[in-house]
Every structure is written in C-alpha cells, then in structure tokens.
Amino acid sequence: MNRCIICDRVDVEQAYPGILRCLGCGHVFCNMPSQNNKLSELYGKNYFFGGEYSDYLADKKITRDNFKLRLKKLRKFLDPMRHKRLLEIGCAYGFFLDVARSYFGTLKGIDVTADGVAYARDELGLDVVTDDFLPHDFNGQKFDVVCLWDTIEHLSDPAGCLSKISKNMMDKGALVAITTGDVGSLNARMKKNKWRIMNAPTHIHYFSKQTLSKLLDNNGFDVIYSGYCGFYRSIDMTLHRISLANKGGRWFCDILRKSGLGRAQFYLNLYDIMYIIARKR
C-alpha cells in the first residue's frame, strides 16, 4: 500500500510512469520499493564515478565551493554559543564537514557509501561512520545542527529520519538544514518527468516547499528560512549528465576530460533546488 508520508492518506494517482502523487497533499513519490536495491549497491563507488557523478573527487573544488555557499547562508542563523555540534546525514566524501570544521566544536558524518566514508576518515581526518541513519545507534549523542544536503530525496523514510532527529538527537532551538529539488518549481513543472531531479530509484521523494514544510511541522520543526540555492558545475559534470540520457555523447565528454577543458566551471540557479532551514520547537 502506498501511504503518503506527509498526510497519511492512501489515495494516490499516477503522476508519471513509476511516480505517484498523493490526492490529499500533492506529495510526489516513487512507487518502486527501495528495499529491492541494497543501499551499498545503489551508492557504491560507481555512483560517484561514472554513475550519478562523472568524477566526484575531480570535482572536489567545485563541490567545496557549493558547500561554502550553503554554509554562508546557514551561518546567518547560527548562534556560536548555542550551535556547536554538527551532524551531516549523507556526508559522502566529507567535503562539507571539512569546509565547516572551523565553525563547530564537534562534527560527525554518516553515509552508506563505504568508499566515501573511508576517504573522509583517512584523508580528511573526520569523525564519520558507514551506516544507514535510521538503525544507527548514536549512543545518546545530541547535535545542535543537522544537515541533509541533497539527501532527503534519497531516503525511503524521511518522516522517520526527521522524527529520530527531533525526538532523540536535538534540544529546543536546534536547527536542521535541507536542500532538495522543488517539484512545485517552474522548471520541474515544465520538464515534468524529464526533470533532471526525477531520477528513480535513487530519488524516491519529490517535495515541494509546501509538503516539506508540512513534514517538518509534523516532526516538531518551524521553518525559519525558505529559498533557492544555485550551484557551481563543471562542464564535464554537465556533459556527463547529458550523456546519461544520450549515451552517444560520452565520447565527447572523454575528449573534454582528457583536454582539461572539462574542469572549467560556471554558476547556475534554475530556482528548482530549495534550501530550507528549520528550528526545533
């Protein structure tokens, strides 16, 4: 049974092939059971090198620049005397934690990607663990800020994730920061099921500002910032995304990569990636 995680209704319609829309609140989600794919297989090394990403480590500088932009916005809402302990869910190779380490006394990351966690631990010296967030035992550890950068759409149970954060890992006034695609944005509505964010089976949930705000409210959070974030992107990464849909173009990506031109970067904001910051009540 496909029950909506936002309003708990079971009456849905097909929005696109393999994608459902709740008739109550309008939440959009994938109807493909995530348990059919092991997380370690979905998010193995190939996901970051030739899969969802062209070469994650080669794009390290660009990725760090993107995280600097997100951190700059987040810092406007931080009280240095209050918000000292940071957890990142979906930390991948640890680039955000590395960027943020000078602003927090305690940093911790968790991800199902063993290769990425090993890099974050061994190369960057970060406190990170390989595990699925929901079953992981944090031994009573609490955090003042929890970040989910482009992560919540990957979770089979984002409601359970936010509930665990709110009830067990935060005190009043703590913050959660989230970036994810906005299915209600103009770009998403124009592109429909061709929207680049609509990428099953890794992307399971497609939130709008309204549905994500409701999910946060359901779990004890008040939204204090709602906006859109742009991003830096390398030419190589852009062409790689295009080549996923047009396999005949991969040879051109290889030529650019070898020439070094693929590392050139540009900034883009399509106003379809929302940035939400919420405070624990």
C-alpha positions in Angstrom: 0.0 0.0 0.0 1.3 3.4 -0.9 0.7 5.6 2.1 1.6 9.3 1.9 4.4 10.2 4.4 3.0 13.8 4.7 -0.7 13.4 5.3 -1.0 9.6 5.8 -3.6 9.2 3.0 -3.6 6.2 0.7 -5.5 7.6 -2.3 -3.0 8.4 -5.0 -2.8 8.9 -8.7 -0.1 8.2 -11.2 1.8 11.4 -11.9 4.2 9.8 -14.4 5.2 6.2 -15.1 6.5 4.8 -11.8 5.8 8.1 -10.0 2.7 8.7 -7.7 1.0 11.8 -6.4 -1.0 12.0 -3.2 -4.5 13.2 -3.8 -4.6 14.8 -0.4 -1.5 17.0 -0.1 0.1 16.6 -3.5 3.3 14.9 -2.4 5.1 13.1 -5.2 7.0 9.9 -4.7 8.4 6.9 -6.4 6.4 3.7 -6.1 9.4 1.4 -6.5 10.2 -0.3 -3.2 13.7 0.9 -2.2 14.4 -2.5 -0.4 14.6 -4.1 -3.9 18.0 -2.4 -4.1 20.7 -2.7 -1.4 21.9 0.7 -0.4 25.5 -0.4 -0.6 24.9 -1.3 -4.3 23.0 1.9 -5.2 25.5 4.1 -3.5 28.8 2.2 -4.1 31.9 3.7 -5.7 30.3 3.6 -9.2 27.6 6.0 -8.1 30.3 8.7 -7.7 32.5 7.7 -10.6 30.6 7.3 -13.8 27.1 7.0 -12.4 25.3 9.9 -10.9 28.5 11.8 -10.9 31.3 11.9 -13.5 34.2 12.0 -11.1 33.3 13.2 -7.6 36.9 13.6 -6.5 37.9 15.5 -9.6 35.1 18.0 -8.8 36.3 18.4 -5.3 36.9 22.1 -5.6 33.6 22.8 -7.2 31.7 20.7 -4.6 33.5 22.5 -1.8 32.6 25.9 -3.4 29.0 24.8 -3.4 29.2 23.8 0.3 30.8 27.2 1.1 27.7 28.9 -0.3 25.4 26.8 1.7 27.4 27.3 4.9 27.4 31.0 4.3 23.6 31.1 4.3 23.4 28.7 7.3 25.8 30.8 9.4 23.3 33.7 9.3 21.1 31.6 11.6 23.7 30.2 13.9 24.4 31.3 17.4 28.1 30.5 18.0 27.4 30.0 21.7 24.4 27.6 21.0 25.1 25.8 17.8 28.4 23.9 18.3 27.7 20.3 17.4 27.1 19.4 13.7 25.9 16.2 12.1 25.7 15.7 8.4 23.5 12.9 7.1 24.7 11.8 3.7 28.2 13.1 4.2 29.6 11.2 1.1 33.4 12.1 0.9 33.2 14.6 3.7 33.7 17.8 1.8 31.1 19.8 3.6 32.3 18.7 7.1 35.8 19.7 6.0 34.6 23.2 5.0 32.6 23.6 8.2 35.1 22.3 10.7 36.4 25.7 11.8 32.8 26.8 12.8 31.8 23.9 15.1 33.3 22.2 18.1 32.0 18.8 17.2 31.4 17.3 13.7 30.1 13.9 12.8 29.0 12.4 9.5 27.1 9.3 8.4 26.7 7.7 5.0 26.0 4.3 3.4 28.9 4.9 1.0 31.8 2.9 2.4 34.4 4.3 -0.1 33.4 7.9 0.6 33.4 7.4 4.4 36.9 5.9 4.2 38.1 8.9 2.3 36.6 11.3 4.7 38.1 9.5 7.7 41.5 8.6 6.3 42.2 11.6 4.0 40.4 14.4 5.8 40.6 13.1 9.4 36.8 13.4 10.0 34.6 11.5 12.5 32.4 9.6 10.1 30.7 6.2 10.1 29.4 3.9 7.4 25.7 3.0 8.2 22.1 3.7 7.4 21.0 6.6 9.6 17.7 5.2 10.9 19.0 2.0 12.6 22.3 3.5 13.6 22.9 3.9 17.4 24.4 7.3 18.3 24.7 6.3 22.0 22.7 9.3 23.2 24.8 11.8 21.3 22.9 15.1 20.6 23.5 17.7 17.9 22.7 21.4 17.5 22.7 21.4 13.7 21.8 18.6 11.4 22.4 19.0 7.6 20.9 16.9 4.8 22.4 18.3 1.6 20.6 16.8 -1.4 19.9 13.7 0.7 16.3 13.7 1.9 15.0 12.7 -1.6 17.1 9.5 -1.3 15.6 8.3 2.0 12.9 5.7 1.9 11.5 7.0 5.2 12.3 10.8 5.5 9.5 11.1 8.1 11.2 8.5 10.3 14.5 10.3 9.8 13.1 13.7 10.9 11.3 12.1 13.8 14.5 10.4 15.1 16.4 13.7 14.8 13.7 15.7 16.6 12.9 13.3 19.4 16.2 11.8 20.2 19.0 14.0 18.9 18.1 17.6 19.4 17.1 20.1 22.1 14.8 23.1 21.6 16.3 25.7 19.3 18.5 23.3 17.3 18.5 23.6 13.5 18.0 21.3 10.6 19.2 22.4 7.1 17.9 20.7 4.0 18.4 21.1 0.2 16.4 19.1 -2.2 14.6 19.6 -5.5 11.3 21.5 -5.6 8.8 19.6 -7.6 6.5 22.6 -7.5 9.1 24.9 -9.2 8.5 26.2 -12.7 11.4 24.2 -14.1 10.1 21.0 -12.6 6.5 21.6 -13.9 7.8 22.5 -17.3 10.1 19.5 -17.6 7.7 17.0 -15.9 9.1 13.5 -15.8 12.2 14.8 -17.8 13.2 17.0 -14.9 16.8 16.1 -14.0 15.9 15.6 -10.4 13.3 12.9 -11.2 15.8 10.0 -11.0 14.4 6.7 -9.6 15.4 4.5 -7.9 17.9 6.7 -6.1 15.5 9.7 -5.8 12.4 8.4 -4.0 10.6 11.5 -2.7 9.9 14.8 -4.6 9.0 17.6 -2.2 7.5 21.0 -2.8 8.1 23.8 -0.4 4.6 23.2 1.0 5.0 19.4 1.5 8.5 19.6 3.0 7.3 22.4 5.4 4.4 20.2 6.4 6.7 17.2 7.0 9.0 19.4 9.2 6.0 20.8 11.1 4.7 17.2 11.7 8.0 16.4 13.4 8.3 19.5 15.6 10.2 22.0 13.4 9.3 25.5 12.4 10.7 26.7 9.0 12.7 29.9 9.5 14.2 30.2 6.1 12.9 29.1 2.7 14.8 30.0 -0.5 16.5 28.6 -3.6 20.2 27.8 -4.0 22.3 27.9 -7.1 25.4 25.8 -7.7 28.7 25.7 -9.4 29.0 23.0 -12.0 31.9 21.8 -14.2 31.5 21.5 -17.9 32.5 17.8 -17.5 29.7 17.2 -15.0 27.2 18.9 -17.1 28.0 16.9 -20.2 28.1 13.7 -18.1 24.5 14.3 -17.0 23.5 14.9 -20.6 25.4 11.8 -21.8 23.4 9.7 -19.2 20.4 10.3 -21.4 22.3 10.3 -24.7 24.9 7.6 -24.5 26.3 8.5 -27.9 27.7 11.7 -26.5 30.0 10.1 -23.9 33.0 10.2 -26.3 32.8 14.0 -26.3 32.9 14.0 -22.5 36.0 11.8 -22.6 37.8 14.2 -25.0 37.0 17.2 -22.8 38.1 15.4 -19.7 41.5 14.5 -21.2 42.0 18.0 -22.6 41.4 19.6 -19.2 38.6 21.9 -20.5 36.0 19.8 -18.7 37.3 21.3 -15.3 36.1 24.8 -16.2 33.2 25.8 -14.0 30.2 28.1 -14.2 27.4 29.2 -11.8 23.7 28.4 -12.4 20.5 28.8 -10.5 17.4 27.2 -12.0 15.3 28.0 -8.9 14.4 24.4 -8.5 16.7 23.4 -5.7 15.1 24.7 -2.4 17.1 25.5 0.7 15.1 25.1 3.9 16.3 25.8 7.5 14.0 24.9 10.4 14.2 25.3 14.1 13.2 22.6 16.7 10.3 23.7 18.8 
